[in-house]
Amino acid sequence: MKLTRYALTLLLAVMACTASMAQNKKHPTFRTAIPRDSIRLSDPCILADDETRTYYMTGTGGLLWKSKDLDRWDGPYIVAETDPDSWMGHKPQIWAAELHKYKGKYYYFATFTNDSILIGNYRGNDIPRRACHVLESDRPEGPYRPMKDKVYLPANVPTLDGTLWEDTDGKPYMIYCGEWLQNWNGTIEKIALKTDLSGTTGKSEVLFRASDSPWSRETGTDKPNRVTDGPWLFRTGTGRLGMLWTSWIEDVYTQGVAYSESGTLEGPWIQETEPITPPNYGHGMLFKDFNGRWLMSVHSHNNDNGRYIRIPQLFEVDLSGDKLKLGRRLCTSEQNMGAYLFVFFSDPTHSLFMATSRDGYTFTAVNDGQPIISGDTIAEQRGIRDPHIYRGPDGAFYLAMTDLHIFAQREGIRETEWERDGKQYGWGNNRGLVLMKSHDLIHWTHSNIRVDKAYPDKFGDIGCAWAPETIYDPQAGKMMIYFTMRHGNGRSTLYYAYTDNDFTQLTSEPKQLFEYPDPKIQILDADISLLPDGRACMMYVAQENPGGIRMAISNNGNVTGPYRYIDKWIDFEPGACEAPNVWKRIGEDKWVVMYDIFSIQPHNFGFCETSDFKHFTNLGHFNEGAMKAVNFISPKHGTVIQITPAEADALEAYWKQH
């Protein structure tokens, strides 16, 4: 779909609706340690406040989040207080809020909209009263309140996305956008501010127009897009004045850069020929973190059937030269990561193993390749399978496993092949899960869950509870556990439930997670990942003779779905495989899909790699390609996560001594 006039109008309507809903909610749910990629926020702006050594993030919606590490955030806080008797009215929409520290005070630059006041109609578009305004506070966390001037910009002109800039003449200016809806060619403009930022002085001047962009496109022709959005000014290491701003290439949200030839706001402004960020990243700003590193904050943009999903993202940038250079995108929890942890089990031992890697290609098992936890010490069936590890929003590690020993009769642990009749309850029948939690990968709490006892009315007859995995559900604010179940000896499928904070019990009855299009096909072994564009991806196994790895997508980003079936095989195996696990390479926009190839002897793992979850490259097997297993063979059903070098060092050192 091309971004026609109707689509542009619809875009603004959807954004207005989203912003209105965000700020009209009287009591937004306050949460702590929220992963940045679990926050939904347009136009994220981050203030790194040296005084409090805290990062403050604002954006569209009039809310604020706080963080000490750019990774985990507390919030949202309601910080903006407006005057209901002013032109803004009782509950104005708030877009693109920015925090600026200026001469010892904190200022809240934002766009306010009062839909009850129309300032005109242009080419069929009703134009509400919308304008940039500034609030102030003595503290970065607010509250932010109006200053003396009730109006900063003319009442009959819609303006948005104001930002602060102090030019070479030492004067403060507001740089803002003239909205395309009225002039049909959006502008970037400047106007001088009073020295205390309490109002504006003089007249505004146009710096450039949307039509000046060589890269923006309206409908695939040479006609430029009309939109100007999100200006942010900066200086390079050579003193060159630049400006980030955002528009569209057809229906792709896109950010570019312009540079001032004179080095001042007067320009002239020369547009770079190519965008600065990848497609569907925009409305950026720059800040320096507490380690002196320059970062760009943007939001990713994903269209889910007209609903826009936007997530705060960070990129490293280099400002040392004559031009801004974009570096790698930083994933949540990735800033301090420098190693990988691989957990798995083995059929002969039914116990837990761990291996570490510094490069994500070569893995070495700790404890000289011996188990680090024996299955007979933690499981009712005296054996575990299918370990999955996840780092939660509290920084703790959550380890979930299947309580099942498939060789218990052979090992003399029980008298029968299975704990219940195999004809009635099927192969590998079990009813329990093993849950463990740790803050250091060494010392663990331990709980056993019996699904049949927890929910006897509905799940008292289950034939299996296999392959549990965990993920944080930001919508529920809880840890979610999802796993494979079947009733009796029936068809297996996927379920999810929630756990308590201590990871000791289920707190909700399991619900079905996904339904395969062919009801006769068994599905199992789900693995959920959050994608950079806000969607959720679920890899799973469909037993279609042979069984293999399939994928489903949740376009709205909810980890509970709904998931859309993708008619594509992911693995590269001629025979059956299972247990998919997706993990990201540190510092790269590359993801590895790992899977257990149980149809070959000896058992081995297969790997493929993707950067877009559409095209996958075969990496082969352990020790038959790029991926190496140093001191172990035939691993089964594992998980890889990122860890810090210090965590890897401590884990390795511990098992050298114990």
C-alpha positions as CSV (number, residue, x, y, z in Angstrom):
1,M,0.0,0.0,0.0
2,K,1.4,3.4,-1.0
3,L,1.3,6.3,1.3
4,T,-1.4,8.4,-0.4
5,R,-3.1,11.4,1.0
6,Y,-5.7,9.2,2.5
7,A,-3.0,7.0,4.1
8,L,-1.2,10.0,5.5
9,T,-4.4,11.3,7.0
10,L,-5.1,7.8,8.4
11,L,-1.6,7.7,9.9
12,L,-2.1,10.9,11.8
13,A,-5.5,9.8,13.0
14,V,-4.1,6.5,14.3
15,M,-1.2,8.3,16.0
16,A,-3.7,10.7,17.6
17,C,-5.8,7.9,18.8
18,T,-2.8,6.0,20.2
19,A,-1.5,9.1,22.0
20,S,-4.9,9.9,23.4
21,M,-5.4,6.5,24.8
22,A,-1.9,6.5,26.3
23,Q,-2.4,9.7,28.2
24,N,-6.1,9.4,29.0
25,K,-5.6,6.3,31.0
26,K,-5.8,7.7,34.5
27,H,-3.5,5.2,36.2
28,P,-1.1,3.5,33.8
29,T,0.3,0.3,35.3
30,F,3.6,1.1,36.9
31,R,6.3,-1.6,36.6
32,T,10.0,-1.9,37.4
33,A,12.8,-3.3,35.4
34,I,10.9,-3.3,32.1
35,P,13.2,-4.4,29.2
36,R,13.5,-1.5,26.8
37,D,12.2,-3.7,23.9
38,S,9.0,-4.4,25.9
39,I,8.1,-0.7,26.0
40,R,5.8,0.6,23.3
41,L,6.7,4.2,22.6
42,S,6.8,6.6,19.7
43,D,9.4,9.4,19.4
44,P,11.7,8.3,22.3
45,C,13.9,11.0,23.6
46,I,16.5,10.2,26.4
47,L,18.0,12.7,28.8
48,A,21.2,11.5,30.5
49,D,21.2,13.5,33.6
50,D,24.7,13.8,35.2
51,E,23.4,15.1,38.5
52,T,21.2,12.0,39.2
53,R,23.2,9.6,37.0
54,T,19.9,8.5,35.6
55,Y,18.4,8.2,32.1
56,Y,15.0,9.7,31.6
57,M,13.0,8.7,28.5
58,T,10.0,10.5,27.2
59,G,8.0,10.5,23.9
60,T,4.5,10.4,22.7
61,G,1.8,10.0,25.3
62,G,3.0,12.3,28.1
63,L,4.7,9.7,30.2
64,L,8.2,9.2,31.5
65,W,10.5,6.2,32.2
66,K,13.7,6.1,34.3
67,S,16.7,3.8,34.0
68,K,20.2,3.5,35.4
69,D,21.6,1.4,32.5
70,L,19.4,2.1,29.3
71,D,18.4,-1.6,29.5
72,R,15.8,-1.9,32.3
73,W,13.3,0.9,32.9
74,D,10.9,1.9,35.7
75,G,7.6,3.5,34.8
76,P,5.6,5.0,33.4
77,Y,5.4,8.2,35.4
78,I,2.8,10.9,34.7
79,V,4.9,14.1,34.6
80,A,3.2,16.7,32.4
81,E,0.7,19.1,34.0
82,T,-1.2,21.4,31.6
83,D,-3.7,24.2,32.2
84,P,-7.2,23.1,31.4
85,D,-8.2,26.8,30.9
86,S,-5.6,27.3,28.2
87,W,-6.0,26.6,24.5
88,M,-4.9,23.0,25.2
89,G,-8.1,22.1,27.0
90,H,-8.7,19.5,29.6
91,K,-6.8,16.5,28.2
92,P,-4.6,17.4,25.2
93,Q,-2.8,14.8,23.2
94,I,0.9,14.9,23.8
95,W,3.3,14.0,21.0
96,A,7.1,13.8,20.8
97,A,8.0,15.0,24.3
98,E,11.6,15.9,24.9
99,L,13.5,16.8,28.1
100,H,16.3,19.4,27.9
101,K,18.5,20.7,30.7
102,Y,19.2,24.4,30.2
103,K,20.8,26.8,32.7
104,G,20.1,24.6,35.7
105,K,16.4,23.8,35.0
106,Y,14.6,21.1,33.1
107,Y,12.3,21.8,30.1
108,Y,9.7,19.7,28.5
109,F,9.3,20.4,24.8
110,A,6.2,18.7,23.3
111,T,3.4,18.9,20.8
112,F,0.0,19.4,22.3
113,T,-3.3,18.9,20.4
114,N,-6.8,20.0,21.3
115,D,-9.2,18.1,19.0
116,S,-12.1,20.1,20.1
117,I,-10.8,23.2,18.4
118,L,-10.5,23.2,14.6
119,I,-8.4,25.9,13.0
120,G,-9.4,25.1,9.4
121,N,-10.0,22.5,6.7
122,Y,-7.5,22.1,3.9
123,R,-8.1,19.7,0.9
124,G,-10.7,17.8,2.9
125,N,-8.6,17.5,6.1
126,D,-9.9,19.0,9.3
127,I,-7.0,20.6,11.1
128,P,-7.2,20.6,14.9
129,R,-5.4,23.1,17.1
130,R,-1.9,21.6,17.4
131,A,1.2,23.4,18.5
132,C,4.7,23.1,20.2
133,H,4.8,24.3,23.8
134,V,7.3,24.2,26.7
135,L,6.8,23.2,30.3
136,E,9.4,23.5,33.1
137,S,10.5,21.8,36.3
138,D,13.3,22.0,38.8
139,R,13.8,18.2,38.7
140,P,14.2,15.9,35.7
141,E,11.4,13.6,36.9
142,G,9.0,16.6,37.0
143,P,6.3,17.5,37.5
144,Y,6.5,19.8,34.4
145,R,4.2,22.8,34.5
146,P,3.4,25.7,32.1
147,M,5.4,28.9,32.2
148,K,4.3,32.5,31.6
149,D,3.4,32.5,27.9
150,K,0.2,30.6,27.1
151,V,1.1,30.6,23.3
152,Y,4.5,30.0,21.7
153,L,3.5,29.8,18.1
154,P,0.6,31.3,16.0
155,A,-2.8,29.8,16.8
156,N,-3.8,29.4,13.1
157,V,-0.8,27.3,12.1
158,P,-0.4,23.6,13.1
159,T,3.1,22.9,14.4
160,L,4.8,19.9,15.9
161,D,8.0,18.2,17.2
162,G,9.7,21.2,18.7
163,T,13.3,20.8,20.0
164,L,15.8,23.1,21.7
165,W,19.0,24.4,20.1
166,E,21.5,27.0,21.2
167,D,23.2,28.5,18.2
168,T,26.6,30.1,17.8
169,D,25.2,33.4,18.8
170,G,24.4,32.0,22.2
171,K,20.7,32.4,21.8
172,P,18.2,29.6,22.3
173,Y,15.9,28.6,19.5
174,M,13.0,26.3,19.0
175,I,13.3,24.2,15.9
176,Y,10.0,22.6,14.8
177,C,7.9,21.3,12.0
178,G,5.2,23.1,10.1
179,E,2.6,20.4,9.5
180,W,2.1,19.2,5.9
181,L,-1.7,19.1,6.4
182,Q,-2.0,22.9,6.0
183,N,0.8,23.8,3.7
184,W,0.9,20.5,1.7
185,N,4.7,20.6,1.9
186,G,6.0,20.2,5.5
187,T,8.7,22.6,6.7
188,I,11.4,22.7,9.3
189,E,11.4,26.1,10.9
190,K,13.2,28.1,13.6
191,I,12.0,30.7,16.1
192,A,14.0,32.5,18.8
193,L,13.1,31.8,22.4
194,K,13.3,34.1,25.4
195,T,16.4,33.6,27.5
196,D,14.4,31.7,30.1
197,L,12.6,29.7,27.5
198,S,9.3,31.1,28.8
199,G,8.1,32.2,25.3
200,T,9.2,33.1,21.8
201,T,10.4,36.3,20.3
202,G,10.3,37.5,16.7
203,K,9.1,35.7,13.6
204,S,9.7,32.1,12.5
205,E,11.9,31.3,9.5
206,V,11.8,28.3,7.2
207,L,15.1,26.3,7.2
208,F,14.0,23.8,4.5
209,R,11.0,21.9,3.2
210,A,10.0,18.3,2.7
211,S,10.3,18.7,-1.0
212,D,14.1,19.4,-0.6
213,S,14.7,15.8,0.3
214,P,16.3,13.7,-2.5
215,W,15.4,10.4,-0.9
216,S,11.8,10.8,0.2
217,R,9.1,9.6,-2.1
218,E,5.3,9.8,-2.1
219,T,4.1,7.1,-4.5
220,G,7.1,5.6,-6.2
221,T,7.5,8.5,-8.6
222,D,9.9,11.4,-8.3
223,K,7.4,13.4,-6.3
224,P,8.8,14.0,-2.7
225,N,6.9,13.1,0.4
226,R,5.1,16.0,2.2
227,V,6.0,15.0,5.8
228,T,8.6,16.6,8.0
229,D,9.0,15.0,11.4
230,G,11.3,14.9,14.4
231,P,14.1,17.5,13.9
232,W,17.2,17.1,16.1
233,L,20.4,19.2,15.8
234,F,23.9,18.2,16.5
235,R,27.5,19.1,15.8
236,T,30.2,16.7,14.5
237,G,33.7,16.5,15.8
238,T,34.8,19.0,13.2
239,G,32.1,21.5,14.3
240,R,29.8,20.9,11.4
241,L,26.1,21.6,12.1
242,G,23.8,18.7,11.2
243,M,20.1,17.9,11.6
244,L,18.3,14.6,11.8
245,W,14.7,14.6,10.5
246,T,12.2,12.0,9.4
247,S,9.8,11.5,6.5
248,W,8.7,8.6,4.3
249,I,9.8,6.6,1.3
250,E,6.3,5.6,0.1
251,D,5.0,3.7,3.1
252,V,8.4,3.2,4.8
253,Y,9.2,5.4,7.7
254,T,12.7,6.9,7.0
255,Q,15.2,9.2,8.7
256,G,17.7,11.4,6.9
257,V,20.3,14.0,7.6
258,A,20.9,17.6,6.4
259,Y,24.0,19.8,7.0
260,S,24.3,23.5,7.3
261,E,26.8,25.0,4.8
262,S,27.4,28.0,7.1
263,G,27.6,26.1,10.3
264,T,24.7,28.1,11.7
265,L,20.9,27.8,11.6
266,E,20.8,30.2,8.7
267,G,22.1,27.4,6.4
268,P,21.7,26.9,3.5
269,W,20.8,23.3,4.5
270,I,22.0,20.6,2.1
271,Q,20.3,17.2,2.2
272,E,22.3,13.9,2.3
273,T,21.3,11.8,-0.7
274,E,20.7,8.6,1.3
275,P,18.8,8.0,4.6
276,I,21.0,7.6,7.7
277,T,19.0,4.7,9.4
278,P,17.7,1.4,8.1
279,P,14.1,1.3,6.8
280,N,11.3,1.8,9.4
281,Y,13.5,3.5,12.0
282,G,13.0,7.2,12.7
283,H,12.4,10.2,14.8
284,G,15.9,10.1,16.2
285,M,17.8,12.1,18.7
286,L,21.4,11.9,20.0
287,F,22.8,11.8,23.5
288,K,26.0,10.8,25.3
289,D,25.8,7.9,27.8
290,F,27.6,8.0,31.2
291,N,30.5,6.2,29.6
292,G,31.0,8.9,27.1
293,R,29.6,7.0,24.1
294,W,27.4,8.7,21.6
295,L,24.0,7.0,21.0
296,M,21.0,7.6,18.8
297,S,17.6,6.9,20.2
298,V,14.9,6.1,17.5
299,H,11.8,4.1,17.4
300,S,11.2,1.1,15.1
301,H,8.0,1.2,13.1
302,N,5.8,-1.7,12.3
303,N,2.4,-1.6,10.6
304,D,0.0,-4.3,11.9
305,N,-3.1,-3.8,9.8
306,G,-3.2,-0.1,10.4
307,R,-2.0,-0.3,14.0
308,Y,1.4,1.2,14.4
309,I,3.8,-0.7,16.8
310,R,6.7,1.4,17.8
311,I,9.6,0.4,20.2
312,P,12.5,2.4,21.5
313,Q,15.8,1.4,19.8
314,L,19.4,2.5,20.3
315,F,22.2,2.8,17.8
316,E,25.8,3.6,18.4
317,V,27.0,6.7,16.4
318,D,30.4,8.2,15.5
319,L,30.5,12.0,15.5
320,S,34.3,12.3,15.4
321,G,34.6,13.2,11.8
322,D,32.9,15.6,9.4
323,K,29.6,13.5,9.2
324,L,27.5,11.5,11.5
325,K,28.2,7.8,11.0
326,L,25.7,5.2,12.2
327,G,27.0,2.2,14.1
328,R,25.5,-1.0,15.4
329,R,22.0,-1.3,16.9
330,L,22.1,-2.1,20.6
331,C,19.6,-4.8,21.7
332,T,18.1,-4.8,25.1
333,S,20.6,-6.5,27.5
334,E,23.3,-6.5,24.9
335,Q,25.3,-3.5,25.9
336,N,27.4,-5.5,28.4
337,M,27.2,-8.8,26.8
338,G,30.4,-10.5,25.5
339,A,29.8,-14.3,25.8
340,Y,27.3,-17.0,25.3
341,L,25.9,-19.7,27.5
342,F,24.6,-23.0,26.0
343,V,22.5,-25.3,28.3
344,F,21.6,-28.8,27.2
345,F,21.1,-32.3,28.4
346,S,22.2,-35.8,27.2
347,D,20.2,-38.9,26.8
348,P,22.7,-41.2,28.7
349,T,22.6,-38.9,31.8
350,H,19.2,-37.1,31.8
351,S,21.2,-34.3,33.5
352,L,22.0,-30.6,32.9
353,F,25.1,-29.4,31.1
354,M,26.5,-25.9,30.4
355,A,28.9,-24.7,27.8
356,T,30.4,-21.2,27.2
357,S,31.6,-19.4,24.2
358,R,33.2,-16.0,23.6
359,D,32.5,-15.8,19.8
360,G,29.2,-17.6,19.4
361,Y,30.8,-20.3,17.2
362,T,33.0,-22.4,19.5
363,F,31.5,-23.8,22.7
364,T,33.3,-25.5,25.5
365,A,31.5,-27.4,28.3
366,V,32.2,-26.4,31.9
367,N,33.0,-29.0,34.5
368,D,35.2,-30.9,32.0
369,G,32.1,-31.9,30.0
370,Q,30.3,-33.5,33.0
371,P,26.8,-32.5,34.2
372,I,26.5,-29.5,36.5
373,I,23.2,-30.7,38.0
374,S,22.2,-34.3,38.1
375,G,18.7,-35.0,37.0
376,D,18.1,-37.5,39.8
377,T,18.5,-34.7,42.4
378,I,15.8,-32.4,41.1
379,A,13.1,-34.3,39.2
380,E,10.3,-36.6,40.4
381,Q,11.1,-39.1,37.6
382,R,14.8,-38.7,38.5
383,G,15.7,-37.3,35.1
384,I,15.3,-34.0,33.2
385,R,15.0,-33.2,29.5
386,D,14.6,-30.1,27.4
387,P,16.3,-27.4,29.5
388,H,15.6,-23.8,28.6
389,I,17.2,-20.7,30.2
390,Y,16.1,-17.1,30.0
391,R,17.2,-13.9,31.6
392,G,14.2,-12.2,33.1
393,P,13.5,-8.4,33.5
394,D,14.9,-8.7,37.1
395,G,18.2,-9.8,35.8
396,A,17.7,-13.4,37.2
397,F,18.1,-16.5,35.2
398,Y,15.0,-18.7,34.8
399,L,15.6,-22.4,34.0
400,A,12.7,-24.6,33.0
401,M,13.0,-28.4,32.3
402,T,10.8,-31.4,31.5
403,D,10.5,-33.8,34.4
404,L,10.9,-37.1,32.5
405,H,13.3,-40.0,32.3
406,I,12.7,-42.1,29.2
407,F,15.2,-44.8,30.3
408,A,14.1,-45.1,33.9
409,Q,13.2,-48.8,33.6
410,R,16.5,-49.7,32.0
411,E,18.4,-47.8,34.7
412,G,16.4,-49.6,37.5
413,I,14.7,-46.4,38.6
414,R,11.2,-47.8,38.0
415,E,9.7,-51.1,37.1
416,T,7.7,-50.0,34.1
417,E,8.7,-48.3,30.9
418,W,6.6,-45.2,31.7
419,E,5.1,-44.0,35.0
420,R,1.7,-44.6,33.6
421,D,0.2,-47.0,31.0
422,G,1.7,-46.1,27.6
423,K,-1.4,-47.2,25.7
424,Q,-3.5,-44.7,27.6
425,Y,-1.1,-41.8,28.1
426,G,1.4,-42.3,25.2
427,W,5.2,-42.3,24.7
428,G,7.2,-40.4,27.2
429,N,4.3,-39.7,29.4
430,N,4.8,-37.3,32.3
431,R,3.0,-34.6,34.3
432,G,5.6,-32.4,35.8
433,L,8.0,-29.5,35.1
434,V,11.2,-28.5,37.0
435,L,11.6,-24.8,37.6
436,M,14.9,-23.2,38.9
437,K,16.0,-19.6,39.4
438,S,19.4,-18.1,39.9
439,H,21.1,-14.7,40.0
440,D,24.6,-16.0,39.3
441,L,24.2,-19.2,37.3
442,I,25.7,-21.1,40.2
443,H,23.3,-21.1,43.1
444,W,19.8,-22.1,42.2
445,T,16.4,-22.3,43.9
446,H,14.3,-25.4,42.8
447,S,10.6,-26.2,42.5
448,N,8.6,-29.0,41.0
449,I,5.3,-28.4,39.4
450,R,2.6,-31.0,38.7
451,V,0.2,-29.6,36.1
452,D,-2.3,-32.3,36.7
453,K,-2.4,-31.5,40.4
454,A,-2.5,-27.8,40.0
455,Y,-5.5,-27.9,37.6
456,P,-7.1,-31.4,38.0
457,D,-10.5,-30.5,36.5
458,K,-9.1,-29.6,33.1
459,F,-5.7,-31.1,33.0
460,G,-5.9,-34.1,35.3
461,D,-5.6,-36.5,32.4
462,I,-2.6,-35.0,30.6
463,G,-0.3,-37.4,28.8
464,C,2.7,-35.0,28.7
465,A,4.1,-31.7,29.8
466,W,7.2,-31.2,27.7
467,A,9.7,-28.6,26.6
468,P,8.8,-25.7,28.9
469,E,10.2,-22.3,28.0
470,T,9.8,-18.8,29.6
471,I,9.5,-15.3,28.4
472,Y,8.5,-12.0,30.0
473,D,5.1,-10.9,28.9
474,P,5.1,-7.0,29.1
475,Q,1.3,-6.9,28.5
476,A,0.7,-8.9,31.6
477,G,3.7,-7.8,33.5
478,K,4.5,-11.4,34.4
479,M,6.8,-14.3,33.5
480,M,5.1,-16.5,31.0
481,I,5.8,-20.2,30.7
482,Y,4.8,-22.1,27.6
483,F,5.1,-25.8,26.9
484,T,3.7,-28.8,25.0
485,M,0.8,-30.8,26.4
486,R,-1.6,-33.5,25.3
487,H,-4.7,-35.0,26.9
488,G,-4.1,-38.8,27.3
489,N,-2.6,-40.2,24.2
490,G,-4.1,-37.5,22.0
491,R,-2.5,-34.9,19.7
492,S,0.0,-32.7,21.4
493,T,-0.3,-28.9,21.1
494,L,1.1,-25.7,22.7
495,Y,-0.1,-24.0,25.9
496,Y,0.9,-21.1,28.0
497,A,0.4,-20.0,31.6
498,Y,2.0,-17.5,34.1
499,T,4.2,-18.1,37.1
500,D,4.8,-16.3,40.4
501,N,7.7,-14.0,40.8
502,D,9.7,-16.6,42.7
503,F,9.3,-19.1,39.8
504,T,7.8,-21.7,42.1
505,Q,4.3,-22.3,40.8
506,L,1.8,-21.5,38.1
507,T,-0.6,-18.7,38.8
508,S,-3.0,-19.2,35.9
509,E,-4.6,-22.1,34.2
510,P,-2.9,-23.1,30.9
511,K,-4.4,-21.7,27.7
512,Q,-3.8,-22.8,24.1
513,L,-1.1,-20.7,22.5
514,F,-1.4,-21.7,18.8
515,E,-3.6,-23.9,16.5
516,Y,-2.0,-25.5,13.5
517,P,-3.9,-25.2,10.2
518,D,-4.1,-29.0,9.9
519,P,-5.8,-30.3,13.1
520,K,-4.4,-33.8,12.5
521,I,-0.8,-32.7,12.8
522,Q,0.9,-32.6,16.2
523,I,2.9,-29.5,17.1
524,L,5.4,-29.1,20.0
525,D,8.6,-27.4,21.2
526,A,7.7,-23.7,20.8
527,D,10.4,-21.0,21.1
528,I,9.4,-17.3,21.1
529,S,11.6,-14.4,20.2
530,L,10.8,-10.6,20.0
531,L,11.9,-9.1,16.7
532,P,13.3,-5.6,16.4
533,D,10.2,-4.3,14.5
534,G,7.9,-5.2,17.4
535,R,6.6,-8.5,16.2
536,A,7.0,-11.8,18.0
537,C,8.3,-14.8,16.2
538,M,7.5,-18.4,17.3
539,M,9.5,-21.3,16.0
540,Y,8.0,-24.7,16.6
541,V,7.9,-28.3,15.4
542,A,5.2,-29.7,13.1
543,Q,5.3,-33.5,12.9
544,E,4.6,-33.8,9.2
545,N,6.6,-37.0,8.5
546,P,9.3,-36.0,8.9
547,G,8.9,-33.4,11.6
548,G,10.7,-30.1,11.1
549,I,10.9,-26.5,12.1
550,R,8.1,-24.1,11.3
551,M,7.5,-20.4,12.1
552,A,4.6,-18.3,13.1
553,I,4.4,-14.5,13.6
554,S,2.5,-12.4,16.1
555,N,2.1,-9.1,14.2
556,N,0.9,-7.2,17.2
557,G,4.0,-8.2,19.2
558,N,2.0,-9.9,22.0
559,V,3.9,-13.1,23.1
560,T,0.5,-14.7,23.6
561,G,-0.5,-14.1,20.0
562,P,-2.5,-14.4,17.9
563,Y,0.2,-16.1,15.8
564,R,-0.1,-16.2,12.0
565,Y,1.0,-19.5,10.3
566,I,3.9,-19.1,7.8
567,D,4.0,-21.8,5.2
568,K,7.8,-22.3,5.2
569,W,10.2,-24.9,6.5
570,I,13.1,-23.3,8.4
571,D,15.5,-26.2,8.9
572,F,17.8,-27.7,6.2
573,E,17.5,-31.4,7.3
574,P,16.2,-34.2,5.1
575,G,15.2,-36.1,8.3
576,A,13.3,-35.2,11.4
577,C,14.5,-32.5,13.8
578,E,13.0,-30.8,16.9
579,A,13.7,-28.3,19.7
580,P,14.3,-25.0,17.8
581,N,16.0,-22.2,19.7
582,V,16.6,-18.7,18.4
583,W,19.5,-16.6,19.7
584,K,21.1,-13.4,18.6
585,R,24.7,-12.7,17.8
586,I,26.1,-10.0,20.0
587,G,26.7,-6.7,18.1
588,E,25.1,-8.0,14.9
589,D,21.7,-8.0,13.4
590,K,21.9,-11.7,12.9
591,W,20.0,-14.5,14.6
592,V,20.9,-18.2,14.8
593,V,18.2,-20.8,14.7
594,M,19.5,-24.0,16.4
595,Y,17.7,-27.3,16.4
596,D,18.2,-30.9,17.6
597,I,18.6,-33.5,14.8
598,F,17.5,-36.6,16.5
599,S,17.1,-38.5,13.2
600,I,20.8,-38.9,12.7
601,Q,23.4,-41.0,14.6
602,P,25.1,-39.8,16.6
603,H,22.7,-37.0,17.6
604,N,23.8,-33.5,16.6
605,F,22.6,-30.0,16.4
606,G,21.9,-28.1,13.2
607,F,22.2,-24.3,12.7
608,C,21.0,-21.7,10.3
609,E,21.3,-17.9,10.4
610,T,19.0,-15.0,9.4
611,S,19.0,-11.2,9.4
612,D,15.3,-10.7,8.4
613,F,13.5,-13.9,9.4
614,K,12.6,-14.4,5.7
615,H,15.9,-15.8,4.3
616,F,17.9,-18.4,6.2
617,T,21.5,-19.5,5.5
618,N,22.6,-23.1,6.4
619,L,25.5,-23.2,8.9
620,G,25.6,-27.0,9.0
621,H,26.1,-29.1,12.2
622,F,28.4,-29.0,15.2
623,N,31.9,-29.8,14.1
624,E,30.9,-30.1,10.4
625,G,30.9,-26.4,9.6
626,A,31.4,-23.0,11.4
627,M,29.9,-24.2,14.7
628,K,32.2,-26.1,17.0
629,A,31.7,-28.3,20.1
630,V,35.0,-28.7,21.9
631,N,34.6,-31.3,24.6
632,F,31.1,-32.8,24.3
633,I,29.1,-34.8,21.7
634,S,25.5,-35.5,21.1
635,P,23.9,-32.7,23.0
636,K,20.1,-32.7,23.2
637,H,17.4,-30.0,23.2
638,G,19.3,-26.9,24.3
639,T,19.2,-23.1,24.6
640,V,21.8,-20.4,24.0
641,I,21.6,-16.9,25.7
642,Q,24.0,-14.0,25.9
643,I,25.9,-13.4,29.1
644,T,28.5,-11.0,30.3
645,P,32.2,-11.9,30.2
646,A,32.2,-11.6,34.0
647,E,29.4,-14.1,34.3
648,A,31.2,-16.5,31.9
649,D,34.5,-16.1,33.8
650,A,32.8,-16.8,37.2
651,L,30.9,-19.8,35.9
652,E,34.0,-21.3,34.4
653,A,36.1,-20.6,37.5
654,Y,33.5,-22.2,39.8
655,W,33.4,-25.4,37.9
656,K,37.2,-25.7,37.7
657,Q,37.2,-25.7,41.5
658,H,34.2,-27.9,42.2
